[in-house]
Amino acid sequence: MSVLDKLKQMLKGHEDQAGKGIDKAGDYVDERTQGKYRSQVDTAQDKLRDQLGDQGRDRPQPPQ
């Protein structure tokens, strides 16, 4: 089992929190690099969300 598979299993059901962590990490990198690598950081964030199954984060949640 790969590391990515283990991460996916651990994060199952916590996609919102994982997405917030990805956003926070990207903001931290942008801050530390003074936005020099903003486009690369944004691309990395998008790819991480895709890999972790956090697609469509901005879509409204269905009523429970």
KETITI-975844 format. One record per residue (C-alpha): x, y, z; residue in one letter. Coordinates in pm, 1 decimal, padded with zeros to 6 digits. Layout:
site X = X; Y = Y; Z = Z; r = A .
...
***
This chain:
site X = 00000.0; Y = 00000.0; Z = 00000.0; r = M .
site X = 00146.8; Y = 00333.1; Z = -00102.1; r = S .
site X = 00176.9; Y = 00635.1; Z = 00123.4; r = V .
site X = -00090.0; Y = 00815.7; Z = -00078.9; r = L .
site X = -00332.5; Y = 00526.3; Z = -00028.1; r = D .
site X = -00268.0; Y = 00537.2; Z = 00346.2; r = K .
site X = -00330.6; Y = 00913.3; Z = 00352.5; r = L .
site X = -00653.4; Y = 00873.4; Z = 00158.6; r = K .
site X = -00770.3; Y = 00608.0; Z = 00403.3; r = Q .
site X = -00683.4; Y = 00825.6; Z = 00704.4; r = M .
site X = -00856.3; Y = 01133.7; Z = 00559.9; r = L .
site X = -01172.0; Y = 00954.1; Z = 00450.4; r = K .
site X = -01465.1; Y = 01152.0; Z = 00586.1; r = G .
site X = -01246.8; Y = 01452.8; Z = 00671.1; r = H .
site X = -01207.6; Y = 01605.9; Z = 00327.1; r = E .
site X = -01308.2; Y = 01952.4; Z = 00448.3; r = D .
site X = -01039.0; Y = 01955.8; Z = 00714.6; r = Q .
site X = -00780.0; Y = 01827.7; Z = 00467.0; r = A .
site X = -00877.9; Y = 02102.3; Z = 00223.8; r = G .
site X = -00840.0; Y = 02364.5; Z = 00495.2; r = K .
site X = -00495.9; Y = 02226.0; Z = 00576.5; r = G .
site X = -00393.4; Y = 02240.7; Z = 00211.4; r = I .
site X = -00511.2; Y = 02602.8; Z = 00192.8; r = D .
site X = -00332.1; Y = 02695.3; Z = 00513.9; r = K .
site X = -00006.4; Y = 02532.5; Z = 00400.6; r = A .
site X = -00024.5; Y = 02712.4; Z = 00066.0; r = G .
site X = -00087.6; Y = 03045.1; Z = 00237.2; r = D .
site X = 00211.3; Y = 02985.3; Z = 00463.3; r = Y .
site X = 00440.0; Y = 02912.3; Z = 00167.7; r = V .
site X = 00310.3; Y = 03221.0; Z = -00015.3; r = D .
site X = 00376.1; Y = 03432.4; Z = 00291.8; r = E .
site X = 00728.4; Y = 03298.1; Z = 00344.6; r = R .
site X = 00822.7; Y = 03340.0; Z = -00023.4; r = T .
site X = 00644.5; Y = 03676.4; Z = -00049.5; r = Q .
site X = 00420.9; Y = 03537.0; Z = -00324.9; r = G .
site X = 00714.3; Y = 03465.5; Z = -00556.1; r = K .
site X = 00590.6; Y = 03112.9; Z = -00631.5; r = Y .
site X = 00216.3; Y = 03174.9; Z = -00600.0; r = R .
site X = 00118.7; Y = 03009.9; Z = -00929.5; r = S .
site X = 00325.4; Y = 02698.7; Z = -00853.6; r = Q .
site X = 00178.2; Y = 02678.1; Z = -00502.6; r = V .
site X = -00175.0; Y = 02709.8; Z = -00641.9; r = D .
site X = -00105.3; Y = 02432.0; Z = -00891.8; r = T .
site X = 00031.3; Y = 02209.1; Z = -00616.2; r = A .
site X = -00276.0; Y = 02277.7; Z = -00400.6; r = Q .
site X = -00509.2; Y = 02184.3; Z = -00685.8; r = D .
site X = -00319.7; Y = 01861.5; Z = -00754.2; r = K .
site X = -00323.5; Y = 01768.3; Z = -00385.8; r = L .
site X = -00698.4; Y = 01824.0; Z = -00367.6; r = R .
site X = -00746.2; Y = 01606.0; Z = -00674.7; r = D .
site X = -00528.8; Y = 01329.2; Z = -00530.4; r = Q .
site X = -00700.8; Y = 01335.1; Z = -00192.3; r = L .
site X = -01048.6; Y = 01341.0; Z = -00339.2; r = G .
site X = -01127.5; Y = 01694.7; Z = -00227.7; r = D .
site X = -01274.3; Y = 01789.4; Z = -00563.1; r = Q .
site X = -01558.1; Y = 02037.4; Z = -00574.2; r = G .
site X = -01485.3; Y = 02186.8; Z = -00235.0; r = R .
site X = -01664.8; Y = 02505.8; Z = -00331.6; r = D .
site X = -01986.5; Y = 02324.5; Z = -00416.0; r = R .
site X = -02260.2; Y = 02357.4; Z = -00154.8; r = P .
site X = -02309.8; Y = 02053.5; Z = 00065.2; r = Q .
site X = -02633.6; Y = 01855.4; Z = 00018.7; r = P .
site X = -02886.7; Y = 01894.6; Z = 00302.5; r = P .
site X = -02858.9; Y = 01633.4; Z = 00573.8; r = Q .
***
